[in-house]
């Protein structure tokens, strides 16, 4: 390549350099604006999820705190039902004993009736 053509190419490049620099600076500015916007969005999402997470955590803690109180009544009902079942089992055993005693008495009465 001749020196003249090299000089023309370099001159052309030099003339285009300010325009190219302006375009690249505009692109850089636009990218920085987008980065700033995206960082702001990230902060908003982070704050939202953190606040929702804290709220959910507080809800869970509140539910955990209330659970024993909610379980007390059903536990008492179960205990009362078990006590009633135990009492009924005792009554059943006593009545079965009475029935067996009465059966023995009936058998004796029948036996003495036949012996007379």
PECOR-V777495 format. One record per residue. RES is the residue in three letters. PSI is psi as a letter, one per 40 degrees, with the letter a starting at -180 (NA if undefined). Layout:
RES_PSI ; RES_PSI
This chain:
UNK_i ; UNK_i ; UNK_d ; UNK_d ; UNK_d ; UNK_d ; UNK_d ; UNK_d ; UNK_d ; UNK_d ; UNK_d ; UNK_d ; UNK_d ; UNK_d ; UNK_d ; UNK_e ; UNK_d ; UNK_d ; UNK_d ; UNK_d ; UNK_d ; UNK_d ; UNK_d ; UNK_d ; UNK_d ; UNK_d ; UNK_d ; UNK_d ; UNK_d ; UNK_d ; UNK_d ; UNK_d ; UNK_d ; UNK_d ; UNK_d ; UNK_d ; UNK_d ; UNK_d ; UNK_d ; UNK_d ; UNK_d ; UNK_d ; UNK_d ; UNK_d ; UNK_d ; UNK_d ; UNK_d ; UNK_d ; UNK_d ; UNK_d ; UNK_d ; UNK_d ; UNK_d ; UNK_d ; UNK_d ; UNK_d ; UNK_d ; UNK_d ; UNK_d ; UNK_d ; UNK_d ; UNK_d ; UNK_d ; UNK_d ; UNK_d ; UNK_d ; UNK_d ; UNK_d ; UNK_d ; UNK_d ; UNK_e ; UNK_d ; UNK_d ; UNK_d ; UNK_d ; UNK_d ; UNK_d ; UNK_d ; UNK_d ; UNK_d ; UNK_d ; UNK_d ; UNK_d ; UNK_d ; UNK_d ; UNK_d ; UNK_d ; UNK_d ; UNK_d ; UNK_d ; UNK_d ; UNK_d ; UNK_d ; UNK_d ; UNK_d ; UNK_d ; UNK_d ; UNK_d ; UNK_d ; UNK_d ; UNK_d ; UNK_d ; UNK_d ; UNK_d ; UNK_d ; UNK_d ; UNK_d ; UNK_d ; UNK_d ; UNK_d ; UNK_d ; UNK_d ; UNK_d ; UNK_d ; UNK_e ; UNK_NA
